[in-house]
C-alpha cells in the first residue's frame, strides 16, 4: 500500500489544532487539554501553568491547582525520559507501568548505593536497610499525613545524613539522603508529590502515600507491554504523523521496546509521507482521514509557549516547525527548548523576561506578516497580565535568548 503524501503546512495546522493551539471557544477543561496532549512537562513548576495558558482562553492558575490538589484529577509523575510530567490521575497506572522495569531497578540501585556511600550500612545490608527506611517513611506519613522532605528528614534522622559529591570540582556540593530517597519512593510507586509549599512557581512539595492520595488508582491494573503500547498510541494521537525515531525519543523507550509497541498496535497505525521531510512517518489510521480533510484556519494565529512545552519537545526531528539554521537559538545541547514564539504553526522566535520588572520580551528570527506581528503584541500583553510581574528564571537559555531586547520604555 502506498503511503499517502501530506503537505507540511497542512500537517502543522492540524497538529496545532490537536495541541489546542488554534483559536477556539475554550470549552475543554484542564484535564481534557492535558489528556489531549498526553502530558504536561513539569520539570519547571511553572511550565504546566504556561502550557495551559497558551492553550486555554481565560486560563487561571486556580484551575490547575484545583485539578492537581483539590479534585486530584491530575498528578505529577516521573515518566517519559525520567522527567516529571503532569498527567491525568486515572492514567497514572499506564504511565507507571510503561517505565516500571526501567525506572524501578535504576532507582533501587541508586538508593542502595547512596546508603552504602554515606556509611549508613554495608553493601550486604543495603536492601534490608532501604526497605526499613521506606517502611518508616510510609508509617510516618500514614500517621501525620503529607509532609515535606525536610519534615520527614527531621523525624527520621538517618535521612538527614549528608552526601558530599564532586569534591574538588566547581559544582561540588552536598545533599541529604532523604532528598534523594523520598522522591525516589515516588518513582517506585510508593509516594506521590502532593501540594506545593509556596506559590505556583514552587518546586518544593509535600509527599503523600500514593494509595491515600489516589485511592482509586491500581498500579497493577495494566501490564508493562500493554502500557507501552497504550502510550505509543496516545503519542501518535497527539503528535502524529511522527517517525519511529520521534516515538523512541519522546518515550525514552529502547529501540526494541518501541518496535514491539508499534507492532502491538498493528493496523491501527498507518504510514504517511510528509512533503519535504520524507516517507518514514506513522500515524493512527483513523486520524489520517481527519488530517486530509482538515480545513486550515483563514486567519493567522500565534502562540507563546514555555520552555519544554510538550509540543516542541514532542519530536526528535524539529524541522517540521523550525528551520535547521535556527535550532541552536531554541535548543541547548541536551535538546531542551527555550520559551518560543510561534506563528501559523512554525517557530519564529523566542521569548523571555526582563528581570527587574517581569516584562515579557521576545525576538524574531523569521519574518512575520503585519497581522501576525499585531497578534504577537496583543498576546505578549496578555502573557504579562497572566504573569502579573512575576519573574520566572529560565530553565534553558541560549545565546539568542540571552541577547533578547530590553522592553521599550
For each residue, the residues with C-beta under 8 A, 3 or more apart:
1: 271
2:
3: 270 271 272 273 279 281
4: 272 273 288 292
5: 272 273 274 275 279
6: 10 11 241 272 273 274 275 281 291 292
7: 10 11 275
8: 11 12 274 275 276 277 320
9: 12 13 296 344 345
10: 6 7 13 14 291 294 296
11: 6 7 8 14 15 241 274 291 320
12: 8 9 15 16 320 321 344 345 346
13: 9 10 16 17 22 294 296 297 344 345
14: 10 11 17 18 290 291 294
15: 11 12 18 19 239 311 345
16: 12 13 19 21 22 301 303 345
17: 13 14 20 21 22 294
18: 14 15 36 237 238
19: 15 16 36 37 55 238 310 311
20: 17 24 28 33 36 37 55 56
21: 16 17 54 55 301 303 311 342 345
22: 13 16 17 297 301
23: 297 299 301
24: 20 27 57
25: 57
26: 56 57 58
27: 24
28: 20 32 33 36 56
29: 32 33 63 67
30: 33 34 52 56 59 63 64 67 74
31: 34 35 67 73 74 88
32: 28 29 35 36
33: 20 28 29 30 36 37 52 55 56
34: 30 31 37 39 40 48 52 74 86 87 88
35: 31 32 38 88 91
36: 18 19 20 28 32 33 238
37: 19 20 33 34 40 51 55 238 310 311
38: 35 87 231 234 235 238 239 310
39: 34 79 80 85 86 87 95 310
40: 34 37 47 48 51 52 85 86 87 310
41: 44 47 48 51 83 84 85 308 309 310 313
42: 45 47 48 76 84 85 86
43: 47 83 84 308 395
44: 41 47 203 306 307 308 392 395
45: 42 48 196 200 201 202 203
46: 49 50 200 201 306 392
47: 40 41 42 43 44 50 51 306 307 308 309 395
48: 34 40 41 42 45 51 52 64 86
49: 46 52 53 59 61 64 200
50: 46 47 53 54 305 306 309 339
51: 37 40 41 47 48 54 55 305 306 309 310
52: 30 33 34 40 48 49 55 56 59 63 64
53: 49 50 56 59 383 386
54: 21 50 51 303 304 305 306 309
55: 19 20 21 33 37 51 52 59
56: 20 26 28 30 33 52 53 59 63
57: 24 25 26
58: 26
59: 30 49 52 53 55 56 63 64 386
60: 63
61: 49 64 65 200
62: 65 66
63: 29 30 52 56 59 60 66 67
64: 30 48 49 52 59 61 67 68 74 86 200
65: 61 62 68 69 70 200
66: 62 63 69 70 71
67: 29 30 31 63 64 70 71 72 73 74
68: 64 65 72 74 75 76 86
69: 65 66 72 194 195
70: 65 66 67
71: 66 67
72: 67 68 69 75 89 213 214
73: 31 67 88 89 90
74: 30 31 34 64 67 68 86 87 88 89
75: 68 72 86 87 88 89 92 192 193 213 214
76: 42 68 84 85 86 87 192 193 205
77: 84 85 87 92 95 96 186 192
78: 82 83 84 85 99 103 186 187
79: 39 83 85 87 95 96 98 99
80: 39 83 85 250 251 252
81: 250 251 252
82: 78 99 103 252
83: 41 43 78 79 80
84: 41 42 43 76 77 78 193
85: 39 40 41 42 76 77 78 79 80 95
86: 34 39 40 42 48 64 68 74 75 76
87: 34 38 39 40 74 75 76 77 79 91 92 95
88: 31 34 35 73 74 75 91 92
89: 72 73 74 75 92 214 217
90: 73 216 217
91: 35 87 88 94 95
92: 75 77 87 88 89 95 96 214 217 219
93: 96 97 217 218 219 220 221 222 227
94: 91 97 98 222 226 227 230 231
95: 39 77 79 85 87 91 92 98 99 227 231
96: 77 79 92 93 99 100 189 219 227
97: 93 94 100 219 222 223 224 226 227
98: 79 94 95 224 227 228 230 231 251
99: 78 79 82 95 96 102 103 252
100: 96 97 103 104 189 224
101: 104 105 224
102: 99 105 106 252
103: 78 82 99 100 106 107 187
104: 100 101 107 108 187 188 189
105: 101 102 108 109
106: 102 103 109 110
107: 103 104 110 111 184 187 188
108: 104 105 111 112 130 188
109: 105 106 112 113
110: 106 107 113 114 180 184
111: 107 108 114 115 130 180 181 184
112: 108 109 115 116 123 126 127 130
113: 109 110 116 117 126
114: 110 111 117 118 163 177 180 181
115: 111 112 118 120 121 126 129 130 133 177
116: 112 113 119 120 121 122 123 126
117: 113 114 163
118: 114 115 161 162 163 177
119: 116 161
120: 115 116 129 158 161 177
121: 115 116 125 126 129
122: 116 125 126
123: 112 116 126
124:
125: 121 122 128 129
126: 112 113 115 116 121 122 123 129 130
127: 112 130 131
128: 125 131 132
129: 115 120 121 125 126 132 133
130: 108 111 112 115 126 127 133 134 181
131: 127 128 134 135
132: 128 129 135 136
133: 115 129 130 136 137 156 158 159 181
134: 130 131 137 138 181 185 188 190
135: 131 132 138 139
136: 132 133 139 140 156
137: 133 134 140 141 152 156 159 181 182 185 191
138: 134 135 141 142 190 209
139: 135 136 142 143
140: 136 137 143 144 147 152 155 156
141: 137 138 144 145 146 147 152 191 207 208 209 212
142: 138 139 209 212
143: 139 140
144: 140 141 147
145: 141 208
146: 141 194 195 206 207 208 213
147: 140 141 144 151 152 155 206 207
148: 151 152 197 204 205 206 207
149: 152 153 176 178 179 182 183 207
150: 153 154
151: 147 148 154 155
152: 137 140 141 147 148 149 155 156 159 178 182 207
153: 149 150 156 157 159 160 176 178 179
154: 150 151 157 160
155: 140 147 151 152
156: 133 136 137 140 152 153 159 160 178
157: 153 154 160 161
158: 120 133 161 177
159: 133 137 152 153 156 176 177 178 181 182
160: 153 154 156 157 176 177 178
161: 118 119 120 157 158 176 177
162: 118 174 175 176 177
163: 114 117 118 174 175 176 177 180
164: 167 172 173 174
165: 172 173 174 175
166: 169 171 172 173
167: 164 172
168: 172
169: 166 172
170:
171: 166
172: 164 165 166 167 168 169
173: 164 165 166
174: 162 163 164 165
175: 162 163 165 179 180
176: 149 153 159 160 161 162 163 179 180
177: 114 115 118 120 158 159 160 161 162 163 180 181
178: 149 152 153 156 159 160 181 182
179: 149 153 175 176 182 183
180: 110 111 114 163 175 176 177 183 184
181: 111 114 130 133 134 137 159 177 178 184 185
182: 137 149 152 159 178 179 185 186 191 207
183: 149 179 180 186 187 193 207
184: 107 110 111 180 181 187 188
185: 134 137 181 182 188 190 191 207
186: 77 78 182 183 189 190 191 192 193 207 210
187: 78 103 104 107 183 184
188: 104 107 108 134 184 185
189: 96 100 104 186 210 219
190: 134 138 185 186 209 210
191: 137 141 182 185 186 207 208 209 210
192: 75 76 77 186 207 208 209 210 213 214
193: 75 76 84 183 186 205 206 207
194: 69 146 205 206 207 208 213
195: 69 146 205 206
196: 45 199 200 202 203 204 205 206
197: 148 202 204 205 206
198: 201 202 204
199: 196 202
200: 45 46 49 61 64 65 196
201: 45 46 198 390 392
202: 45 196 197 198 199 205
203: 44 45 196
204: 148 196 197 198
205: 76 148 193 194 195 196 197 202
206: 146 147 148 193 194 195 196 197
207: 141 146 147 148 149 152 182 183 185 186 191 192 193 194
208: 141 145 146 191 192 194 212 213
209: 138 141 142 190 191 192 212 213
210: 186 189 190 191 192 213 214 217 219
211: 214 215 217
212: 141 142 208 209 215
213: 72 75 146 192 194 208 209 210
214: 72 75 89 92 192 210 211 217
215: 211 212
216: 90
217: 89 90 92 93 210 211 214
218: 93 221
219: 92 93 96 97 189 210
220: 93
221: 93 218
222: 93 94 97 226 227 230
223: 97 226 227
224: 97 98 100 101 227 228
225: 228 229 260 261 264
226: 94 97 222 223 229 230
227: 93 94 95 96 97 98 222 223 224 230 231
228: 98 224 225 231 232 251 253 257 260 261 264
229: 225 226 232 233 260 261 264 265
230: 94 98 222 226 227 233 234
231: 38 94 95 98 227 228 234 235 251 261
232: 228 229 235 236 247 251 258 261 262 265
233: 229 230 236 237 265 268 284
234: 38 230 231 237 238
235: 38 231 232 238 239 240 242 247 250 251 314
236: 232 233 239 240 242 247 269 282 283 284 287
237: 18 233 234 240 284 287
238: 18 19 36 37 38 234 235 314
239: 15 38 235 236 242 246 250 311 314 315
240: 235 236 237 281 282 283 284 287
241: 6 11 272 274 281 282 283 291
242: 235 236 239 246 247 250 281 282 283 314 315
243: 246 247 278 280 281 282 316 317
244: 247 248 258 259 262 280 282
245: 248 249 316 317
246: 239 242 243 249 250 314 315 316 317
247: 232 235 236 242 243 244 250 251 253 258 261 262 282
248: 244 245 251 252 253 254 255 258 316
249: 245 246 252 315 316
250: 80 81 235 239 242 246 247 313 314 315 316
251: 80 81 98 228 231 232 235 247 248 257 258 261
252: 80 81 82 99 102 248 249
253: 228 247 248 257 258 261
254: 248 257 258
255: 248 258 259
256: 259 260
257: 228 251 253 254 260 261
258: 232 244 247 248 251 253 254 255 261 262
259: 244 255 256 262 263
260: 225 228 229 256 257 263 264
261: 225 228 229 231 232 247 251 253 257 258 264 265
262: 232 244 247 258 259 265 269 282
263: 259 260 266
264: 225 228 229 260 261
265: 229 232 233 261 262 268 269
266: 263 269
267: 270 285
268: 233 265 284 285 286
269: 236 262 265 266 282 283 284 285
270: 3 267 282 283 284 285 288
271: 1 3 279 281 282
272: 3 4 5 6 241 279 281 282 283 288
273: 3 4 5 6 278 279 281
274: 5 6 8 11 241 277 278 279 281 320
275: 5 6 7 8
276: 8
277: 8 274 281 317 319 320
278: 243 273 274 281
279: 3 5 271 272 273 274
280: 243 244
281: 3 6 240 241 242 243 271 272 273 274 277 278
282: 236 240 241 242 243 244 247 262 269 270 271 272
283: 236 240 241 242 269 270 272 287 288 291
284: 233 236 237 240 268 269 270 287 288
285: 267 268 269 270 288
286: 268 289 290
287: 236 237 240 283 284 290 291
288: 4 270 272 283 284 285 291 292
289: 286 292 293
290: 14 286 287 293 294
291: 6 10 11 14 241 283 287 288 294
292: 4 6 288 289
293: 289 290
294: 10 13 14 17 290 291
295:
296: 9 10 13
297: 13 22 23 300 301
298:
299: 23 371
300: 297 343 344 369 371 372 375
301: 16 21 22 23 297 343 344 375
302: 341 342 343 344 372 375 376 379
303: 16 21 54 341 342 379
304: 54 339 340 341 342 351 360 362 379 380 383
305: 50 51 54 309 311 312 339 340 342
306: 44 46 47 50 51 54 309 339
307: 44 47 336 337 338 339 340 394 395 396
308: 41 43 44 47 312 313 336 337 395 396
309: 41 47 50 51 54 305 306 312 313 337 340
310: 19 37 38 39 40 41 51 313 314
311: 15 19 21 37 239 305 314
312: 305 308 309 315 318 321 330 337 340 347
313: 41 250 308 309 310 336 337
314: 235 238 239 242 246 250 310 311
315: 239 242 246 249 250 312 318 320
316: 243 245 246 248 249 250
317: 243 245 246 277 320
318: 312 315 321 322 327 330 331 347
319: 277 322 323 324
320: 8 11 12 274 277 315 317
321: 12 312 318 342 345 346 347
322: 318 319 326 327 330 346 347
323: 319 326 327 366
324: 319 327
325:
326: 322 323 329 330 347 365 366
327: 318 322 323 324 330 331
328: 331 398 399 400
329: 326 338 350 365 398 399 400 401
330: 312 318 322 326 327 337 338 340 347 350 398 400
331: 318 327 328 335 336 337 338 396 398
332: 335 336 338 396 397 398
333:
334:
335: 331 332
336: 307 308 313 331 332 395 396
337: 307 308 309 312 313 330 331 340 396
338: 307 329 330 331 332 350 352 394 396 397 398 400 401
339: 50 304 305 306 307 350 351 352 394 401
340: 304 305 307 309 312 330 337 347 349 350 351
341: 302 303 304 347 348 349 350 351 362 364 376
342: 21 302 303 304 305 321 345 346 347 348
343: 300 301 302 346 348 366 368 369 372 375 376
344: 9 12 13 300 301 302 372
345: 9 12 13 15 16 21 321 342
346: 12 321 322 342 343 366
347: 312 318 321 322 326 330 340 341 342 366
348: 341 342 343 364 365 366 367 368
349: 340 341 362 363 364 365 366
350: 329 330 338 339 340 341 362 363 365 398 400 401 404
351: 304 339 340 341 360 361 362 363 380 404
352: 338 339 360 361 362 394 397 401 404
353: 358 359 360 361 387 391 392
354: 357 358 359 361 406 407
355: 358 391
356:
357: 354 389 407
358: 353 354 355 384 387 388 389 390 391
359: 353 354 384 407
360: 304 351 352 353 380 383 384 387
361: 351 352 353 354 404 405 406 407
362: 304 341 349 350 351 352 376 380 404
363: 349 350 351 400 401 403 404 405
364: 341 348 349 367 368
365: 326 329 348 349 350 400
366: 323 326 343 346 347 348 349
367: 348 364
368: 343 348 364 372 373 376
369: 300 343 372 373
370: 373 374
371: 299 300 374 375
372: 300 302 343 344 368 369 375 376
373: 368 369 370 376 377
374: 370 371 377 378
375: 300 301 302 343 371 372 378 379
376: 302 341 343 362 368 372 373 379 380
377: 373 374 380 381
378: 374 375 381 382
379: 302 303 304 375 376 382 383
380: 304 351 360 362 376 377 383 384
381: 377 378 384 385
382: 378 379 385 386
383: 53 304 360 379 380 386 387
384: 358 359 360 380 381 387 388
385: 381 382 388
386: 53 59 382 383
387: 353 358 360 383 384 390 392
388: 358 384 385
389: 357 358
390: 201 358 387
391: 353 355 358
392: 44 46 201 353 387
393:
394: 307 338 339 352 397 401
395: 43 44 47 307 308 336
396: 307 308 331 332 336 337 338
397: 332 338 352 394 401 402
398: 328 329 330 331 332 338 350 401 402
399: 328 329 402 403
400: 328 329 330 338 350 363 365 403 404
401: 329 338 339 350 352 363 394 397 398 404
402: 397 398 399
403: 363 399 400
404: 350 351 352 361 362 363 400 401
405: 361 363
406: 354 361
407: 354 357 359 361
408:
409:
